[in-house]
Amino acid sequence: MNYPDPAIYDTLPKLLRHNAQSHPGEVALRLKEFGIWHETTWADYLAKVRRMALGLRELGIGAGDVVALLGDNDVDWVSMEIAAHAVGAMTLGIYRDALEEEVGYLVDYAGAKAVFAQNQEQVDKLVSLVDKARTVEHIVYSETRGMRTQDDPRVLDLAVLEQRGEALHKADPAAFDAMVEATSGDAVAILCTTSGTTSNPKLAMLSGSRFIRHVITYLKADPKDHTDEYVSVLPLPWIMEQIYCLGFGQIARMTVNFPESQDTMFQDLREIGPTFLLLAPRLWEQIAADMRARIMDASAINQWIFDKGIKLGMKAIEEGRRSGLADVMLFSALRDRLGFSRVRSAATGGSAMGPETFKLFLAMGVPLKQLYGQTEMLGAYTLQAGSELDVDTVGPPFEGCEVKILNPDVEGVGEIVTRHDNMFLGYFRNEEATKADMRDGWMHTGDAGYFDSKQRLVVIDRLKDIAETSGGVRFSPQYIENKLKFSPYVGEAVILGSGHEFLTAIICVRFSIVAKWAEKNRIGFTSYTGLSAEPRVYDLIRGEVEHVNASLPEKQRIRRFLLLYKELDADDGELTRTRKVRRGVVGERYGQLIEALYNGAQSAHLDTEVTFEDGRKGRVKADMRIMDVGGAPTELQKAS
């Protein structure tokens, strides 16, 4: 595969200009609005970026400045990002669902001079940050609805910015090209937030040339070209979505499609029929759960076909083959319904996926591969080959990427450390953290793992999360949690047991599925809290826990559990924005529940602070039943 020479095209603006000159009429992007797909050619893409870049320069944005981006994945976002790079600025993506406090922290810490805030909701977050957005001189929005009453002098309509840029281009047609030529591949282009599982996210500094070279390395392991179609459903601030939308999009000319909304993304995905797909494990799990939920309403014969097809398909995959009968009975129709019929390559990463979920999609005929990486390493640097069934590893490292296991124990398990020529340049304004994570040129990931006999990397868990019971039994909470989440009824789980005699669990039910199950079984409820307290729901989840226990060693089995009165929430700090559990926060906030799980109590009382959707804080008091797995049900106490 011939990709542009990274020695010549070492920044994203240079790549975009090259594509627009070489393939002006080819479709680069699509965006769905009001039910209609709108296409953007490479020539259109460049013209939009040119207008934005010239407009930004007129606003005084230049080298060393930071432009933050806040909103949904769309054409305006990626265009503004490249436009900022064209004027020499750095870009910082902020998750669209971040609360004011998080937005304020990131904008203030980075010293952002301008913010692209897509709509009224995002603009309001910034305008309300009187003390934490002091460096912000310009707030550019693209959606006009609700903006007429906004009188903050910093707020500017993107359409106006583009009009100014177009006028500047007509006055000086050579200005934009001169700006693009002046961009340096060695300069920091992207400030990418880390996952922040233990504290506020750090900002990894990524240069344009390193970004582009690493994408080319990735493409050698998983080639793409202009015939590939990709649907962007994961947040653009995440490093892997940056790699695909900007990297694969610019270097391989893979067409990037943006859904109309989060609510319509699966319908939009089916309309496009992507050839390449990246979904986080939580989305694969949601798809699997939704399939099981829909079959609950099907006829008896269709339920039998579904169950039989799944069993045949899973059995075949475990034997290293695919079942033709299962494909005819079930999987062919499922692939079509989900929009997966044209998928040539699919990936999952960001966190571990349960082996049962992984095998299900392989059985369905989705060529799913697990990858592994970190923001600091420009995303993925290992990927499964896909030539054989492999549910345990994340594959071998890419060419030129070194990975080793530091201080391995007798079983070969130690800390995963890694390096390659295109890794990050350090953390923005945080030399202390850079020195802590980067030692002698090696990135210390904090993950525990080992290499199997075929030199494929196996990632077990975060090093600090691998736990040991008081009896000396070592276990990986994440491994057991992923087994639980294969159940369509379990949305999230936190396994406990470090320093205790046995393992327990705090479980969140998957509300959409359990609600449907409850309706079918004529169980009345009015809320998540009421449903999670229902005795028959406890019995349902106990059955799922016992099923998982049967596959685990005796001393790693869950002995007690409770159903949390609410879902774990990123807004409450319990999850990162990429849906990873913040175990420290959970341990601190739910200490009363953990104590009750281990002191023999039959119920647990909680009195804690929560954050509401509008950012307000309040206190919640609740009582939750504790169930002994295999024991008799205990008395239910209502949550309040």
N, C-alpha and C positions, 0 to 999 in steps of 0.2 A: 504494500500500500504506500503510495507516495503522498506525503503530507508536506505542507509548506516548510521551508527551511527555517528553523528557529533562530539561526544566526542572523537572518535577514529580518524575519517577522517576529521580533522578540517582545512585542507588546500587543495587547488586544486591539487597540486602534489601528495598528499597522496591518494586522490580520484581517480586520473588517474591511479596510480599504482595498486590500488585495482581492478579497472575495467579491466585492462590489465591482471591481474592474474586470475580473476574470469571468464572473458568472452573474452579471447584473440582473437578469430576468428570472433567475432560479429562486424558488421560495425558501426563505431562511427561517421565518417564524409564522405561526398562526395564533390568533387569539379569538376565542369565542365570546361574542357579545350579543345579548338579546336573541340567543338561539342561532346566530349566524357566525360561521367561521370567516374571519378576515385575514387575508394573507399579506405578509410583508416580504418583498423580495430583498435581495442583497443590496440593490441600488436604493430601495426605499429605506432600508435599515441604516445605510451610511448617511443618507440625507437627513434622517431624523437625528442621528448622533451628531452630525455636523451642526445642525441648528441648536441642539442643546449645548454642545461644547462652546460654541461662540457666544451663546447667551450666558453661560456660566462665567466665561472669561470677562464679559462685560460687568458681571456682578462682583468681579474682583477675586474669583476663585482661581487659585493657581498652585504651583508646586509647593508641597508641604502641607497644604490644607486638607481637611477631612470632610468628605461628603457622606452623610449617613442616608440610608435608604430604608423605608418603613412602609410596608404594604404587601399586597398580594403579588404572586408571580405574574408578570405580564410584560408586554413589549416595552412599556415605558420604563420599568425597573431596569431591564438589561441594557436598554439604550442609555439611560442616565448613568449607569455604572461605567460603560465604555466612554461616554462623554467626559465623565470626571477624570478618567485615566488620560484622556486626550489633552486635558489642560494641566496634567501633572499632579492632580490631586489623588489622595487615597480614598478608597470607599469602605464603608462599614455597614454591613447588613444587620438589621435588627428584626427579630421575629415579629410578625404582624400581630400576634396575640400578647405581646409583652405589655405589662402594666406600666402606668406612668412612672412608678418608682424605678423599674428596670430601664425604661427608655432614658430617664433622667440620669441614671448612673452611667450608662454607656455614652450618651451624648456629652456629658460633662467630662468623663474620664478621657475620651478621645479628643475633646476640644473641637467638636464638629463646627464648622463655619456655616455649612448649608445642610439642609435636610430635605430629601424628597419624601414627602408624606402623602400617600396616595389620595386619601379622602378625608372627609370631615372628622371621622373618628380618630384618625392618626394625627391630624393637625391639632385637634383639641388637646391631645396628650402633650404636645410640645408647647402650645400656648399657655397651658396651665402650669408648666414648669418654670415659674418665674426665677427661682434661685438656681436651678440646676441646668438651665440651658442658656447661660449668660454668653457663651461664645457663639451661639447660633444667630447669624445675621440675616439668613434667608430661609424661608420655608416654602417649598414649591409643591403644589398639589396638582393632580390631574383630573380628579372627578369633581365637577362643579356643584353637585347636589348638596344643599345645606350650607354653602360657602358664602352666600350673599351677605349674611349678617356678620361675617368675620372682618373685624376692623384692625387687626394687628398689622402694623406697617411692614412687618417682615414677610407677610404671606403674599405669594405670587402665583398666578395661574400658569401652569406649564405651557398652555397655548400661547400666552403672551411672551413667555421666555423664548419659545420657538420662533415666534414672529420677529422678535428682536434679532435672533440668531440668523434668520433668513435675510433680513435687511443688511446685516453686517457682512454676510457672504456675498451679496450682490455688490456691496461697496468695495469689497476686497476679496475676490475669488480665490486668491492664493493663500489666504490667512490660515484656513483650516489645515491644508496640506503641510504648511510650515510647522504648525503645532504638532501634527502627527509625527513628522520627521524628527521633531525635537524630543519625543518621548523616549525614555531610556528603560531598557529591559532590566537594568540593575536596580532601579528605584522601587521602593515599596509601592505596590499598587492596591493590594487588598489587605484590610484588617479583618481577620476572620475570627469570630468568637469561638472559644473552646466550649466544651459541653458544660463545664461548671458544675460537676456532680457534688463538689464539696464546698464551693464558695462562689463568689461572683466570677463570671467568665473572664478569662484573660483574652487578649487580642493578639493573635499570631500574625506576624508581619510576613506577607508573601509578595515576592517580586514578580513582575510580569514575565520575565524570561524563564524563571524557575517554574512558574505555573505552566507555561507553554511546553517546556521540555518534559515536565513530568506527565502531562497529558499525552504527549507522543509516546512516552514509555508505556503508559497504560494502554494506549491503542495498539501497541504491539502484542499485548496479551489478549485483547478483546477488540479486534478491528471493527471500525465503523466507516461509513462513507455517506455520500449525498443521497443514497436511496433509503437511508434509515430514518424512521419516524420515532420521535420520543415525546411523551406527554409529561410535562413538568408538574408533579403533584406534591413534592416535598418542598419545604421552605427554602427559598433562595439564600438566606444567610448561612445555611449548612454547607460545609465545604464540598460534599459530594454533589449537591445540586449546582454549585458553582462550576465544578469540574465538567458536568454534563451540559448545562445550558450555555455556558460561555466557552469552556474548553472543547468538548466534543462538537458543539455547535459551530465554533469558528474554525477549528482545525480539520475536522472530518466533514464539515458542512452538513451534519446531521440536522434534519428539520426539527425544531423545537416547537411544541404545541402547548398553549396555555389554556386550561379549562376556564369556563365562565365563573365558577365558584367552587368552594370546597364541597358544597352540597351536591353539585352536579358532576363532580370529577369522574366518577366511575361511568356515568352515562357518556360523558364527553370522551373518555378513554375508549369506550367501545366504538364510538363513531369514527375515531381516527384509526383504530386498529394498529397500535404501535408495533414496531419491529424490535425495539429495545425498551426495557422497562426497569426502573429502579423503584422499589418500595421498601420502606422500613419494615422490620419484623412485625411491628404492631399493626400495619396495614395488611400484610399477608394474613396475620392472625384474624383480623376483622373480616377479611374476605371469606376465610374458612368458616368462621362463626356464622356469618350471614347466610352462607350456603346451607348450613345445618338448620338455621332458623326458618328459611323459606321452605325447607322440606317438611317442617312440622305441619304446614297447612296443606300438604299434598295428599293425594289419595293413597290408599294402602299399597296399591301396586307400584306407584311411583316411589314411595318410601322404600319398598323392597328393592326396586331397581337401584336406587341411590346407595343403600347399604351394601348390596351385593357388589355393585361396581367399585365402591371404595375398598372393600375387602380384597377383591380380585386385584385391583390396581396396586394397593399397598404390598400385598404378598409378592407380586411380580417384581416390584422395585427392589424389595429386600433380596430377591434372587438375582438381581442384576439385569433385569429385562423389563419391558413394558407389556401390559396385557392388551392384546388386540380386541378381545371380547369386551373388556372394561371400557375401551375407547369407543366402541360401537354403542354399547349400552348407555354410557354416561358422559365420558370425558370430552368427546368431540362437541357435544351440545353445550357443556359447561364452558369450554374454551370460547366458543362463539358468543355465549351469553355475557361472558366477562370481558370480551374484546381482546382475548389472548391468542386468537387463531393465527395471527401473523408474527407472533413474537419469535425472534431468532436468538435473542440473548436477553436474559433477565438476571438481576442482581439484588442482593439484600445486604444491608450493612448498617452500622451505627450501634448495634447491640446484637446479642446472640439470639438465634432463633431456635425454638424447640425442634428436635429431630423429627417428631411426628408431623408437624406442620410442613417442614421441608420435604419430607417424603411424599406428602399428599400432593404437593404441586408438581413434583417430579413425576408421580404416577399420572397426573393429569396431562402430562406432555409439555409442561412449561419448563424450558431449559434453565432452571434456576441455579445460580452460583452464589456462594457466600464470599464476601470480600472482607478485608480488615485494614484499618488504617487509623490515622489521627489527623486532626486539623493541622497540626504542626508539620506533618509529613506530606502535606498537600493531598490529604484523603487516602484512598486505598493504595496499598503497595503489595498486597497479596490477593490472589483470586484463584478459585478452584478451576481446574482444567475442564471439568464437566464430562470427562471421558468414562468415568465409572461412578458408581454410587459412593458418595462421600458426605455423610451427614455430620461428621465430627470435626473436620478441619476447615480452615479458611484458605487452603491451597498453598502453593509455593510462592516465595517472593518474586516480584517483577525483576526483569533483567536490570542489573546495576543497583539493586536495593539489597542491602545487607541486613540480616536479622540474626540475632544470636540470643541464647538463653543465659542469663547472668545468674551465677551462684545456684546451679541446679541441685535439687536434692537427689536422693537415691533413685527416685523414679524419673529423673530428668526434668522435673518441674522447677522453673525459676522465673525471674522477671524477664519479660520480653524487652529487648533494647534493639534499636535500629538506627540506620543512617543511610542517606543517599545524597547525591550531589545537588538535588533540587529541593531540599528541605527548607523549612522556614528560616527567617533571618533573626529570630528571637521574638520575645514578647514586647509589645509596644509599651514604652515607659515603665518597664518592669524587669530591670536587669537581674534583680535578685531571683525572680522566678525562672528566668532564662538559665541562670547558673545552676539552679536546683534541678531542672529537668534535662538540661544539656550538659553532659559531663564527658570530657575528652572526645568531643565530636559525636557522641552517641545520644540519641533521644531515649530517655528512660520512660517507658509508657505507663508504668504502674500496673500493668496487666500480668497475670501469671499464665504460663503456657509451656509447651514443649513441642519438639518435632517428632512426628511419627517415623516409622521405618522407611517411608517414601519421601522423607524430607518435606512433608507438608506441615504447616504450622497449626497447632491445636491451641486455641485460647480458652482458658478455663473460667476465669473471672477476674475482677479487680484483685490485685495482690492483697490489699487491705481488707477485702471482703471475704476471702477464703477463711472460713471459720473452723473452730475446733470446740467440741463439747467438753464438758468437765471430765468426761471419761476418756478423752484423747482421740475421739473420732473426728477426722477432718472431713469437711463437706463444702460444696460450692452452693451457696444460696441461689445463685442465678440459674444453675443447672436444674434444680428442683422447681424453681419458679416457672421456668419455660415449659417443663412437663405439665404443670398445673394449667398454664395458659393455653395448652392445646385443647382443653375443654372449652366448648362454646359458651359455657356458663360462667367462666372465670375471666374477668377483665384484667385484673392485676393481682399480684400476690407478693408478699414480703415474708421470706423464711427467716425465722429466728432460731437461736440455739447456741450461739457462741458463749462459752463459759457455763452453760446449763447442762442438765442431765440428758435432755431430749430436745427434739425439734418441735417448734410450734409455727403457726402461720397466721398472719393477718391477711384476709382475702377480701377483695372487692368484686362483687358480682358484675357480669357484663349486662347492664341494665336492659338494653334493647332485646337481648335474647331471653333473659330470665323473665322479663315482662310478658313476652309472647308465650312463654311456657306457662306462666301463672294464669294468663287469660284462658289458655286452652284447658287448664285444670281447674277453672272456676275459682281462682283464688283472688279475693278482693285486695286492692292496695291503692294508695293515692300518691305515693312518692317513692323515691329510691330508698329513703330511710325505712319506710314501712315495709317495702318488699324485702329488704335485706334482713329484717327482723322476723319475717314469717317462718314459723316452724317447719313447714314443708320445703321451704327454700333451703333451710339448714340441712334437712335430710338429703335434698338433692345434691348439695355441695359436699356433704359427707361422703356420698357415693363416689363423687369425682376424686376426692382426696384418697379414698381407699383404693381406687383404681390406680392412681399414681404410686401409692405406697407399695402396691404389689410388684412394681418394677424396680423398687429401690432396696438396697441392703437393709437388713433389720434395724440397724442402729442409725440409719439416715431417714427413717420414716417419720412422718408428721403425727404427733400424738394428740395435739389439741389445736383448735383453731377458733377464730371468731370472724364474723362478717362485719366489716367496717360500715358505719352508718352512712358513709359518703364515698365517692370515688376519689382516689389520689389525684391531685390537681397541681399543674405547674404554677397556677396563680397563687397557690398556698405554699409554694416552695418545695413541695414534696416530690415533684418530678422536674427534670430539666425540660427545656423547650423541645428537645428531641426525645422526650418521654422516657428518660432513664431515671430510675428511682434514686433519690437522694437519701441514702440510708441513714446518714447522720441526722437529717431533719426528721425523718420518720421515727427514729429511735428516741429523739428528744421530745417531739410533740406527743407521741403515743406511749410514753414511758409508763403511764398508769395502766394502759392495756397490757403491755408486756409484763409488768409486775403481776397482774391478775392471771395471765396465762400460766405463770410459773408458781403461784402460791396456792394453787388448788381451788381457787374461787370458781363459782359457777356462772358468774357474770362480771363484767368490767364496767366501771364508771369512768367517764371522760369529761373533763372540763378544760376546754382549750380555745385559743384564738384562731379565727379563720378570716380569710380575705374574700369579700364578695366580688362579683363580676365588675362592679363599678369602682372598685378599689377601696371601698370602705372596709373597716375591720370590725369584727364583733366576736362575741363569745358563744360557744355552742356547748351544751351539756347533753350527754347521751349515755344510755345504759345498753350494753351489748351482751348477748348471751355467749357463753363459751361452751363449745362442744368437744367432748372427748371422742376421738375417732375410735369406733368399735364399741364405745360404751353407750349407756342409755342416755337419751336426750335429757337435758336439764331444763329447769323452768325458764321460760322466756320472760324477759323484762322489756317493756317498750322503750324505744328511743324517744327522747324528748328534745 
